[in-house]
Amino acid sequence: MNGDASHSKKKPKLSPPEISAEFSHHDPAVARINNGSFGCCPRSVTAAQRDWQHQFLRQPDNFFLNLLQPAISRSRSLVASLVNAPHVDQISLVDNATTAAAIFLQHCAWSFAEGRFSPGDAAVMLHYAYGAVKKSVEAYITRAGGHVIEVDLPFPVKSEDEIITEFRKALAKGKSEGRKVRIAVIDHVTSMPAVVIPVKELVKICREEGVEQVFVDAAHGIGCVDVDVQEIGADFYTSNLHKWFFCPPSVAFLYCRNQSNAGGDTQLQLHHPVVSHEYGNGLPVESGWIGTRDYSAQLVVPSAAEFVERFPGGIDGIKAGNHSAVVEMGEMLAKAWGTNLGSPPEMCGSMIMVGLPACLGIGSESDSLKLRTHLRDCFAVEVPIYFNKRRHDRRGEEEAGGVITGYVRISYQVYNKVEDYERLRDAVDKLVNDGFTCASLVEPESD
């Protein structure tokens, strides 16, 4: 039986004990409030994944020749319907959003090399773009002769207008220098700090200003925020499916809007960075075969969708519930610590930034990492910590002891409990009451 053959009959809604059972493989000793980094995968989906893996191991020739491509097509079709893509051929499945970014940026590098873009033409990206994507921009755009303009975003952020204003400034800067802004890389939800970006408005601005290629990096998109690729209007949109859509690691989709340009059909111009036998047959086909490997994460998208439908309201109900809960938990923590949120509630999805007490003395990226390790090792709390370097560097002498320079990024997913966040609250309260500062922590020893 194929791994998704059970989808013909809908299963009943999950009860709270059944939800707990689906995630019983999580370490019960750890308050896991960091779904944003690696996501989660329920037992029913990992079981379906194992079924696909066993089918391959049992008879690999039949699997690769007869089962693999139809199964990938089913997953692509499901994703297309989820994100309102006009045609399934606009959807490719890849390992993760970082791979999707590399595919797009590789295409842009060829545009420089083949003369469609000129040396000095500009690419705009957010200052808080994901680190791996920044490295890809450096590897593909800067090395090809492009000029990179970073949008200087504030944090904490008070409104979408702040982001829109800074984005317009960055585009204006490029034009004032006599450059053509060819490329825009825009996050839908930034990673650290986590903020929902007004992506539709920024894409519209790009259209008004003549930016040719707009790529939206939505690693935290599907399952965390609303995703309608036609409404968003970008040329390219990618999102992981293993972060907030319950797939196993790792699988993502890349949407490519078919467009008419001098380079011909966009799908045929994009290529997977791993070149194999399907090179030149279009990105969806290329991505569906990059050699012998484990494709099972791509094949269980229907199983993840079935799991999602066992919640009231499906994925929309999950998103709404997670958003409401993470805001409530964030406000509880900020009140307990006498701090603030990093953004208004409407600018967060299923993650929110909460200021840590200034007395903890977070004065560097190293401090934030050491404190994160301390919370894990001594309190069994897993939560990432953001060091706000700009706020730290700009503080005045008189406020040096009271500026919030560290923020936790808390996530909320269906397996979380209030007790997870209370444990974080109590751990930080204990550190404050004990007079703890990051200066007391030593660097972890390297192997």
Salt bridges, closest charged atoms under 4 A:
ASP4 OD2 - ARG74 NE 2.93
ASP89 OD1 - ARG76 NH2 3.53
ASP89 OD2 - HIS87 ND1 3.69
ASP95 OD1 - ARG293 NH1 2.83
GLU114 OE1 - ARG116 NH1 2.73
ASP121 OD2 - ARG182 NE 2.69
GLU150 OE1 - HIS127 ND1 3.00
GLU150 OE1 - LYS134 NZ 3.54
ASP152 OD1 - ARG390 NH1 1.80
GLU166 OE2 - LYS169 NZ 3.30
GLU177 OE1 - HIS147 NE2 3.91
GLU177 OE1 - ARG179 NE 3.04
GLU208 OE1 - ARG168 NH2 3.93
GLU209 OE1 - LYS175 NZ 2.66
GLU212 OE2 - ARG182 NH1 2.34
ASP226 OD1 - LYS319 NZ 2.67
GLU231 OE1 - LYS200 NZ 3.48
ASP235 OD2 - ARG207 NH2 3.18
ASP235 OD1 - ARG257 NH2 3.15
GLU286 OE2 - HIS271 ND1 2.63
GLU306 OE2 - HIS7 NE2 3.78
GLU306 OE1 - LYS11 NZ 3.64
ASP316 OD1 - LYS319 NZ 3.14
ASP367 OD1 - LYS370 NZ 3.59
GLU382 OE2 - ARG372 NE 3.15
GLU382 OE1 - ARG376 NE 2.56
ASP393 OD2 - LYS389 NZ 2.61
ASP393 OD1 - HIS392 ND1 3.37
ASP426 OD1 - ARG425 NE 2.88
ASP434 OD2 - LYS430 NZ 2.67
